[in-house]
Amino acid sequence: MRSIMAFAALLLTMTACTQVPQWTLFYYPDAAPGASAEALISQGELDQHISGYYQQLDQCLAKGAGMMKLSQTGRGSYLCGERCQRNEAGELECQRLEIPVSQ
């Protein structure tokens, strides 16, 4: 009984540290700045542009903005997707997409 309790405690501890990310950053290094979400998505499958996972939208947007500042080309755009998952066809879909207004 004691070993079962220890295993259950270990299992709960491990699952608490593995939260599913709420937001996914999609970065398009060659996109024209200010491109719409539709234009970005039409450039290819979303999963080819994943650049990170974040728990909060502001973290995702901040990382995208930082990547834009570090860009040597002066080009690039990004957006953040909320709760992105694969559909039955294997394509990545997000419940919502956020693109910064300052782009």
N, CA, C and O atoms as CSV, one atom per row, in Angstrom:
chain,resi,resn,atom,element,x,y,z
A,1,MET,N,N,0.824,-1.190,0.000
A,1,MET,CA,C,0.000,0.000,0.000
A,1,MET,C,C,0.871,1.257,0.000
A,1,MET,O,O,0.566,2.242,-0.673
A,2,ARG,N,N,1.951,1.203,0.762
A,2,ARG,CA,C,2.841,2.351,0.851
A,2,ARG,C,C,3.467,2.670,-0.506
A,2,ARG,O,O,3.596,3.840,-0.867
A,3,SER,N,N,3.854,1.643,-1.258
A,3,SER,CA,C,4.463,1.865,-2.574
A,3,SER,C,C,3.454,2.425,-3.574
A,3,SER,O,O,3.825,3.195,-4.460
A,4,ILE,N,N,2.204,2.052,-3.442
A,4,ILE,CA,C,1.161,2.591,-4.323
A,4,ILE,C,C,0.970,4.077,-4.052
A,4,ILE,O,O,0.822,4.871,-4.982
A,5,MET,N,N,0.974,4.448,-2.781
A,5,MET,CA,C,0.829,5.860,-2.423
A,5,MET,C,C,2.014,6.680,-2.932
A,5,MET,O,O,1.840,7.796,-3.423
A,6,ALA,N,N,3.210,6.125,-2.813
A,6,ALA,CA,C,4.402,6.823,-3.290
A,6,ALA,C,C,4.356,6.984,-4.800
A,6,ALA,O,O,4.712,8.040,-5.323
A,7,PHE,N,N,3.922,5.947,-5.505
A,7,PHE,CA,C,3.811,6.016,-6.967
A,7,PHE,C,C,2.779,7.055,-7.384
A,7,PHE,O,O,3.010,7.824,-8.317
A,8,ALA,N,N,1.643,7.081,-6.695
A,8,ALA,CA,C,0.598,8.061,-7.011
A,8,ALA,C,C,1.107,9.485,-6.787
A,8,ALA,O,O,0.844,10.377,-7.594
A,9,ALA,N,N,1.835,9.693,-5.690
A,9,ALA,CA,C,2.391,11.025,-5.419
A,9,ALA,C,C,3.391,11.428,-6.493
A,9,ALA,O,O,3.405,12.578,-6.932
A,10,LEU,N,N,4.225,10.488,-6.915
A,10,LEU,CA,C,5.197,10.765,-7.969
A,10,LEU,C,C,4.500,11.088,-9.285
A,10,LEU,O,O,4.903,12.008,-9.996
A,11,LEU,N,N,3.475,10.344,-9.602
A,11,LEU,CA,C,2.727,10.569,-10.839
A,11,LEU,C,C,2.069,11.944,-10.842
A,11,LEU,O,O,2.104,12.642,-11.855
A,12,LEU,N,N,1.471,12.339,-9.725
A,12,LEU,CA,C,0.853,13.661,-9.635
A,12,LEU,C,C,1.886,14.770,-9.759
A,12,LEU,O,O,1.621,15.797,-10.385
A,13,THR,N,N,3.043,14.577,-9.177
A,13,THR,CA,C,4.111,15.567,-9.264
A,13,THR,C,C,4.585,15.732,-10.697
A,13,THR,O,O,4.821,16.851,-11.150
A,14,MET,N,N,4.725,14.629,-11.408
A,14,MET,CA,C,5.207,14.684,-12.792
A,14,MET,C,C,4.193,15.337,-13.710
A,14,MET,O,O,4.580,16.105,-14.591
A,15,THR,N,N,2.914,15.062,-13.536
A,15,THR,CA,C,1.909,15.645,-14.421
A,15,THR,C,C,1.703,17.122,-14.143
A,15,THR,O,O,1.320,17.867,-15.044
A,16,ALA,N,N,1.948,17.563,-12.916
A,16,ALA,CA,C,1.793,18.980,-12.587
A,16,ALA,C,C,2.842,19.826,-13.288
A,16,ALA,O,O,2.608,21.011,-13.527
A,17,CYS,N,N,3.988,19.255,-13.624
A,17,CYS,CA,C,5.068,19.998,-14.266
A,17,CYS,C,C,4.988,19.976,-15.789
A,17,CYS,O,O,5.795,20.623,-16.456
A,18,THR,N,N,4.051,19.259,-16.337
A,18,THR,CA,C,3.966,19.135,-17.796
A,18,THR,C,C,2.651,19.723,-18.291
A,18,THR,O,O,1.801,19.004,-18.817
A,19,GLN,N,N,2.489,21.014,-18.124
A,19,GLN,CA,C,1.290,21.687,-18.600
A,19,GLN,C,C,1.330,21.808,-20.115
A,19,GLN,O,O,2.390,22.003,-20.709
A,20,VAL,N,N,0.177,21.690,-20.722
A,20,VAL,CA,C,0.071,21.885,-22.159
A,20,VAL,C,C,0.156,23.376,-22.432
A,20,VAL,O,O,-0.557,24.153,-21.797
A,21,PRO,N,N,1.008,23.797,-23.358
A,21,PRO,CA,C,1.123,25.238,-23.631
A,21,PRO,C,C,-0.168,25.797,-24.206
A,21,PRO,O,O,-0.816,25.165,-25.040
A,22,GLN,N,N,-0.527,26.973,-23.756
A,22,GLN,CA,C,-1.729,27.638,-24.236
A,22,GLN,C,C,-1.505,28.302,-25.589
A,22,GLN,O,O,-2.402,28.319,-26.432
A,23,TRP,N,N,-0.296,28.855,-25.801
A,23,TRP,CA,C,-0.020,29.670,-26.985
A,23,TRP,C,C,1.187,29.140,-27.739
A,23,TRP,O,O,2.181,28.727,-27.143
A,24,THR,N,N,1.081,29.159,-29.051
A,24,THR,CA,C,2.168,28.741,-29.928
A,24,THR,C,C,2.580,29.940,-30.772
A,24,THR,O,O,1.731,30.610,-31.361
A,25,LEU,N,N,3.885,30.212,-30.834
A,25,LEU,CA,C,4.415,31.307,-31.648
A,25,LEU,C,C,4.735,30.787,-33.045
A,25,LEU,O,O,5.450,29.797,-33.201
A,26,PHE,N,N,4.204,31.461,-34.048
A,26,PHE,CA,C,4.501,31.165,-35.449
A,26,PHE,C,C,5.259,32.371,-36.000
A,26,PHE,O,O,4.737,33.486,-36.008
A,27,TYR,N,N,6.471,32.149,-36.455
A,27,TYR,CA,C,7.326,33.233,-36.944
A,27,TYR,C,C,7.625,33.008,-38.419
A,27,TYR,O,O,8.020,31.916,-38.827
A,28,TYR,N,N,7.435,34.045,-39.200
A,28,TYR,CA,C,7.645,34.007,-40.652
A,28,TYR,C,C,8.769,34.986,-40.984
A,28,TYR,O,O,8.504,36.178,-41.139
A,29,PRO,N,N,10.011,34.524,-41.097
A,29,PRO,CA,C,11.145,35.435,-41.264
A,29,PRO,C,C,11.156,36.203,-42.581
A,29,PRO,O,O,11.758,37.274,-42.662
A,30,ASP,N,N,10.504,35.679,-43.606
A,30,ASP,CA,C,10.541,36.339,-44.906
A,30,ASP,C,C,9.275,37.106,-45.250
A,30,ASP,O,O,9.158,37.640,-46.352
A,31,ALA,N,N,8.334,37.168,-44.332
A,31,ALA,CA,C,7.068,37.842,-44.607
A,31,ALA,C,C,7.243,39.355,-44.562
A,31,ALA,O,O,8.119,39.873,-43.870
A,32,ALA,N,N,6.406,40.040,-45.300
A,32,ALA,CA,C,6.394,41.497,-45.246
A,32,ALA,C,C,5.844,41.937,-43.896
A,32,ALA,O,O,4.829,41.402,-43.450
A,33,PRO,N,N,6.481,42.892,-43.238
A,33,PRO,CA,C,5.966,43.372,-41.955
A,33,PRO,C,C,4.530,43.861,-42.096
A,33,PRO,O,O,4.190,44.542,-43.064
A,34,GLY,N,N,3.694,43.511,-41.132
A,34,GLY,CA,C,2.292,43.914,-41.169
A,34,GLY,C,C,1.408,42.992,-41.965
A,34,GLY,O,O,0.243,43.315,-42.201
A,35,ALA,N,N,1.922,41.850,-42.389
A,35,ALA,CA,C,1.110,40.898,-43.152
A,35,ALA,C,C,-0.056,40.411,-42.299
A,35,ALA,O,O,0.081,40.232,-41.088
A,36,SER,N,N,-1.195,40.199,-42.936
A,36,SER,CA,C,-2.370,39.726,-42.204
A,36,SER,C,C,-2.198,38.259,-41.826
A,36,SER,O,O,-1.368,37.550,-42.394
A,37,ALA,N,N,-2.992,37.821,-40.864
A,37,ALA,CA,C,-2.941,36.418,-40.439
A,37,ALA,C,C,-3.240,35.500,-41.617
A,37,ALA,O,O,-2.605,34.455,-41.762
A,38,GLU,N,N,-4.191,35.873,-42.454
A,38,GLU,CA,C,-4.548,35.051,-43.609
A,38,GLU,C,C,-3.379,34.937,-44.586
A,38,GLU,O,O,-3.120,33.864,-45.130
A,39,ALA,N,N,-2.682,36.040,-44.803
A,39,ALA,CA,C,-1.530,36.022,-45.706
A,39,ALA,C,C,-0.414,35.162,-45.139
A,39,ALA,O,O,0.258,34.451,-45.886
A,40,LEU,N,N,-0.207,35.214,-43.836
A,40,LEU,CA,C,0.839,34.411,-43.215
A,40,LEU,C,C,0.508,32.924,-43.308
A,40,LEU,O,O,1.359,32.111,-43.667
A,41,ILE,N,N,-0.716,32.584,-42.987
A,41,ILE,CA,C,-1.113,31.177,-43.007
A,41,ILE,C,C,-1.028,30.617,-44.419
A,41,ILE,O,O,-0.688,29.446,-44.591
A,42,SER,N,N,-1.325,31.416,-45.428
A,42,SER,CA,C,-1.275,30.930,-46.810
A,42,SER,C,C,0.154,30.678,-47.290
A,42,SER,O,O,0.349,30.087,-48.352
A,43,GLN,N,N,1.164,31.121,-46.516
A,43,GLN,CA,C,2.556,30.918,-46.902
A,43,GLN,C,C,3.034,29.491,-46.644
A,43,GLN,O,O,4.173,29.160,-46.974
A,44,GLY,N,N,2.218,28.668,-46.083
A,44,GLY,CA,C,2.617,27.289,-45.809
A,44,GLY,C,C,1.956,26.779,-44.557
A,44,GLY,O,O,1.282,27.523,-43.845
A,45,GLU,N,N,2.152,25.513,-44.296
A,45,GLU,CA,C,1.549,24.906,-43.125
A,45,GLU,C,C,2.058,25.576,-41.855
A,45,GLU,O,O,3.231,25.936,-41.752
A,46,LEU,N,N,1.162,25.735,-40.899
A,46,LEU,CA,C,1.513,26.393,-39.649
A,46,LEU,C,C,2.678,25.720,-38.949
A,46,LEU,O,O,3.566,26.398,-38.431
A,47,ASP,N,N,2.687,24.393,-38.927
A,47,ASP,CA,C,3.712,23.696,-38.145
A,47,ASP,C,C,5.123,23.901,-38.678
A,47,ASP,O,O,6.083,23.607,-37.966
A,48,GLN,N,N,5.283,24.385,-39.886
A,48,GLN,CA,C,6.607,24.684,-40.425
A,48,GLN,C,C,7.164,25.988,-39.853
A,48,GLN,O,O,8.345,26.286,-40.034
A,49,HIS,N,N,6.334,26.759,-39.171
A,49,HIS,CA,C,6.734,28.078,-38.681
A,49,HIS,C,C,6.704,28.185,-37.159
A,49,HIS,O,O,6.771,29.293,-36.626
A,50,ILE,N,N,6.607,27.072,-36.453
A,50,ILE,CA,C,6.562,27.108,-34.990
A,50,ILE,C,C,7.912,27.552,-34.448
A,50,ILE,O,O,8.955,27.021,-34.827
A,51,SER,N,N,7.874,28.538,-33.551
A,51,SER,CA,C,9.106,29.052,-32.948
A,51,SER,C,C,9.079,29.029,-31.431
A,51,SER,O,O,9.996,29.556,-30.802
A,52,GLY,N,N,8.064,28.441,-30.823
A,52,GLY,CA,C,8.040,28.342,-29.370
A,52,GLY,C,C,6.644,28.155,-28.829
A,52,GLY,O,O,5.648,28.322,-29.532
A,53,TYR,N,N,6.601,27.799,-27.540
A,53,TYR,CA,C,5.345,27.551,-26.836
A,53,TYR,C,C,5.345,28.347,-25.540
A,53,TYR,O,O,6.360,28.423,-24.848
A,54,TYR,N,N,4.195,28.942,-25.212
A,54,TYR,CA,C,4.113,29.837,-24.065
A,54,TYR,C,C,2.791,29.639,-23.331
A,54,TYR,O,O,1.794,29.227,-23.924
A,55,GLN,N,N,2.795,29.935,-22.043
A,55,GLN,CA,C,1.588,29.807,-21.227
A,55,GLN,C,C,0.672,31.019,-21.363
A,55,GLN,O,O,-0.539,30.895,-21.182
A,56,GLN,N,N,1.230,32.192,-21.681
A,56,GLN,CA,C,0.426,33.410,-21.749
A,56,GLN,C,C,0.641,34.113,-23.086
A,56,GLN,O,O,1.716,34.038,-23.680
A,57,LEU,N,N,-0.395,34.791,-23.539
A,57,LEU,CA,C,-0.328,35.508,-24.810
A,57,LEU,C,C,0.756,36.567,-24.801
A,57,LEU,O,O,1.481,36.705,-25.786
A,58,ASP,N,N,0.889,37.322,-23.714
A,58,ASP,CA,C,1.898,38.391,-23.693
A,58,ASP,C,C,3.313,37.838,-23.808
A,58,ASP,O,O,4.180,38.499,-24.379
A,59,GLN,N,N,3.567,36.643,-23.283
A,59,GLN,CA,C,4.881,36.006,-23.440
A,59,GLN,C,C,5.134,35.668,-24.905
A,59,GLN,O,O,6.227,35.893,-25.424
A,60,CYS,N,N,4.127,35.132,-25.557
A,60,CYS,CA,C,4.245,34.765,-26.971
A,60,CYS,C,C,4.493,35.999,-27.835
A,60,CYS,O,O,5.383,35.995,-28.686
A,61,LEU,N,N,3.715,37.042,-27.619
A,61,LEU,CA,C,3.873,38.266,-28.404
A,61,LEU,C,C,5.229,38.927,-28.161
A,61,LEU,O,O,5.848,39.452,-29.087
A,62,ALA,N,N,5.684,38.897,-26.905
A,62,ALA,CA,C,6.992,39.490,-26.585
A,62,ALA,C,C,8.120,38.740,-27.287
A,62,ALA,O,O,9.054,39.365,-27.790
A,63,LYS,N,N,8.048,37.434,-27.328
A,63,LYS,CA,C,9.092,36.647,-28.003
A,63,LYS,C,C,9.073,36.933,-29.501
A,63,LYS,O,O,10.132,37.081,-30.111
A,64,GLY,N,N,7.895,37.012,-30.097
A,64,GLY,CA,C,7.800,37.342,-31.517
A,64,GLY,C,C,8.375,38.709,-31.821
A,64,GLY,O,O,9.081,38.884,-32.815
A,65,ALA,N,N,8.074,39.688,-30.963
A,65,ALA,CA,C,8.614,41.039,-31.151
A,65,ALA,C,C,10.131,41.032,-31.029
A,65,ALA,O,O,10.821,41.730,-31.772
A,66,GLY,N,N,10.651,40.243,-30.090
A,66,GLY,CA,C,12.100,40.138,-29.930
A,66,GLY,C,C,12.760,39.515,-31.149
A,66,GLY,O,O,13.840,39.942,-31.558
A,67,MET,N,N,12.123,38.516,-31.729
A,67,MET,CA,C,12.674,37.888,-32.931
A,67,MET,C,C,12.693,38.869,-34.097
A,67,MET,O,O,13.615,38.867,-34.912
A,68,MET,N,N,11.662,39.707,-34.165
A,68,MET,CA,C,11.619,40.718,-35.226
A,68,MET,C,C,12.769,41.714,-35.064
A,68,MET,O,O,13.401,42.095,-36.049
A,69,LYS,N,N,13.044,42.137,-33.819
A,69,LYS,CA,C,14.124,43.093,-33.566
A,69,LYS,C,C,15.480,42.502,-33.924
A,69,LYS,O,O,16.370,43.216,-34.386
A,70,LEU,N,N,15.638,41.200,-33.711
A,70,LEU,CA,C,16.908,40.539,-34.000
A,70,LEU,C,C,17.096,40.220,-35.486
A,70,LEU,O,O,18.190,39.851,-35.915
A,71,SER,N,N,16.039,40.363,-36.252
A,71,SER,CA,C,16.106,40.048,-37.682
A,71,SER,C,C,17.098,40.971,-38.391
A,71,SER,O,O,17.061,42.188,-38.214
A,72,GLN,N,N,17.956,40.397,-39.169
A,72,GLN,CA,C,18.953,41.162,-39.929
A,72,GLN,C,C,18.378,41.713,-41.232
A,72,GLN,O,O,18.951,42.623,-41.832
A,73,THR,N,N,17.240,41.157,-41.671
A,73,THR,CA,C,16.705,41.511,-42.982
A,73,THR,C,C,15.728,42.679,-42.958
A,73,THR,O,O,15.463,43.283,-43.997
A,74,GLY,N,N,15.190,43.004,-41.786
A,74,GLY,CA,C,14.163,44.036,-41.732
A,74,GLY,C,C,12.809,43.505,-42.145
A,74,GLY,O,O,11.834,44.255,-42.194
A,75,ARG,N,N,12.739,42.228,-42.442
A,75,ARG,CA,C,11.479,41.592,-42.816
A,75,ARG,C,C,11.066,40.660,-41.684
A,75,ARG,O,O,11.818,40.457,-40.731
A,76,GLY,N,N,9.907,40.113,-41.791
A,76,GLY,CA,C,9.437,39.140,-40.831
A,76,GLY,C,C,8.127,39.548,-40.209
A,76,GLY,O,O,7.800,40.731,-40.117
A,77,SER,N,N,7.389,38.559,-39.789
A,77,SER,CA,C,6.115,38.774,-39.137
A,77,SER,C,C,5.848,37.573,-38.244
A,77,SER,O,O,6.505,36.541,-38.382
A,78,TYR,N,N,4.908,37.692,-37.346
A,78,TYR,CA,C,4.597,36.597,-36.450
A,78,TYR,C,C,3.157,36.680,-35.984
A,78,TYR,O,O,2.511,37.722,-36.095
A,79,LEU,N,N,2.671,35.579,-35.468
A,79,LEU,CA,C,1.368,35.529,-34.846
A,79,LEU,C,C,1.390,34.452,-33.787
A,79,LEU,O,O,2.271,33.593,-33.785
A,80,CYS,N,N,0.421,34.495,-32.885
A,80,CYS,CA,C,0.329,33.527,-31.806
A,80,CYS,C,C,-1.004,32.797,-31.913
A,80,CYS,O,O,-2.047,33.417,-32.120
A,81,GLY,N,N,-0.961,31.495,-31.774
A,81,GLY,CA,C,-2.158,30.670,-31.847
A,81,GLY,C,C,-2.503,30.094,-30.486
A,81,GLY,O,O,-1.630,29.611,-29.765
A,82,GLU,N,N,-3.775,30.149,-30.143
A,82,GLU,CA,C,-4.224,29.621,-28.857
A,82,GLU,C,C,-4.703,28.188,-29.008
A,82,GLU,O,O,-5.485,27.874,-29.906
A,83,ARG,N,N,-4.230,27.328,-28.126
A,83,ARG,CA,C,-4.621,25.915,-28.050
A,83,ARG,C,C,-4.619,25.245,-29.421
A,83,ARG,O,O,-5.654,24.792,-29.911
A,84,CYS,N,N,-3.468,25.194,-30.008
A,84,CYS,CA,C,-3.300,24.587,-31.330
A,84,CYS,C,C,-3.175,23.069,-31.193
A,84,CYS,O,O,-2.441,22.564,-30.344
A,85,GLN,N,N,-3.908,22.359,-32.046
A,85,GLN,CA,C,-3.889,20.899,-32.056
A,85,GLN,C,C,-4.037,20.413,-33.488
A,85,GLN,O,O,-4.442,21.160,-34.379
A,86,ARG,N,N,-3.706,19.162,-33.689
A,86,ARG,CA,C,-3.879,18.546,-34.997
A,86,ARG,C,C,-5.318,18.059,-35.153
A,86,ARG,O,O,-5.896,17.486,-34.229
A,87,ASN,N,N,-5.885,18.295,-36.333
A,87,ASN,CA,C,-7.228,17.797,-36.617
A,87,ASN,C,C,-7.135,16.358,-37.156
A,87,ASN,O,O,-6.052,15.774,-37.191
A,88,GLU,N,N,-8.249,15.810,-37.563
A,88,GLU,CA,C,-8.279,14.425,-38.048
A,88,GLU,C,C,-7.450,14.239,-39.309
A,88,GLU,O,O,-6.962,13.140,-39.572
A,89,ALA,N,N,-7.286,15.296,-40.090
A,89,ALA,CA,C,-6.490,15.224,-41.319
A,89,ALA,C,C,-4.999,15.419,-41.037
A,89,ALA,O,O,-4.182,15.345,-41.954
A,90,GLY,N,N,-4.639,15.666,-39.769
A,90,GLY,CA,C,-3.244,15.860,-39.406
A,90,GLY,C,C,-2.755,17.288,-39.549
A,90,GLY,O,O,-1.566,17.555,-39.374
A,91,GLU,N,N,-3.656,18.213,-39.865
A,91,GLU,CA,C,-3.278,19.612,-40.005
A,91,GLU,C,C,-3.377,20.313,-38.657
A,91,GLU,O,O,-4.227,19.975,-37.834
A,92,LEU,N,N,-2.511,21.281,-38.439
A,92,LEU,CA,C,-2.507,22.040,-37.196
A,92,LEU,C,C,-3.585,23.110,-37.261
A,92,LEU,O,O,-3.637,23.899,-38.205
A,93,GLU,N,N,-4.449,23.129,-36.246
A,93,GLU,CA,C,-5.510,24.130,-36.155
A,93,GLU,C,C,-5.454,24.776,-34.782
A,93,GLU,O,O,-5.128,24.127,-33.789
A,94,CYS,N,N,-5.775,26.066,-34.738
A,94,CYS,CA,C,-5.768,26.806,-33.476
A,94,CYS,C,C,-7.171,27.335,-33.219
A,94,CYS,O,O,-7.909,27.660,-34.149
A,95,GLN,N,N,-7.525,27.415,-31.939
A,95,GLN,CA,C,-8.837,27.966,-31.591
A,95,GLN,C,C,-8.929,29.437,-31.964
A,95,GLN,O,O,-9.995,29.930,-32.335
A,96,ARG,N,N,-7.805,30.131,-31.863
A,96,ARG,CA,C,-7.792,31.563,-32.159
A,96,ARG,C,C,-6.385,31.962,-32.546
A,96,ARG,O,O,-5.418,31.386,-32.048
A,97,LEU,N,N,-6.256,32.936,-33.423
A,97,LEU,CA,C,-4.956,33.475,-33.819
A,97,LEU,C,C,-4.901,34.951,-33.452
A,97,LEU,O,O,-5.842,35.703,-33.707
A,98,GLU,N,N,-3.796,35.352,-32.854
A,98,GLU,CA,C,-3.584,36.762,-32.471
A,98,GLU,C,C,-2.380,37.289,-33.232
A,98,GLU,O,O,-1.308,36.684,-33.212
A,99,ILE,N,N,-2.559,38.404,-33.893
A,99,ILE,CA,C,-1.466,39.080,-34.570
A,99,ILE,C,C,-1.323,40.454,-33.919
A,99,ILE,O,O,-2.327,41.141,-33.733
A,100,PRO,N,N,-0.118,40.871,-33.571
A,100,PRO,CA,C,0.028,42.155,-32.877
A,100,PRO,C,C,-0.434,43.316,-33.741
A,100,PRO,O,O,-0.235,43.321,-34.956
A,101,VAL,N,N,-1.047,44.291,-33.106
A,101,VAL,CA,C,-1.550,45.453,-33.839
A,101,VAL,C,C,-0.443,46.396,-34.275
A,101,VAL,O,O,-0.633,47.187,-35.198
A,102,SER,N,N,0.702,46.324,-33.631
A,102,SER,CA,C,1.812,47.239,-33.962
A,102,SER,C,C,2.639,46.780,-35.143
A,102,SER,O,O,3.569,47.482,-35.541
A,103,GLN,N,N,2.332,45.613,-35.725
A,103,GLN,CA,C,3.141,45.131,-36.862
A,103,GLN,C,C,2.850,45.931,-38.095
A,103,GLN,O,O,3.431,45.674,-39.149
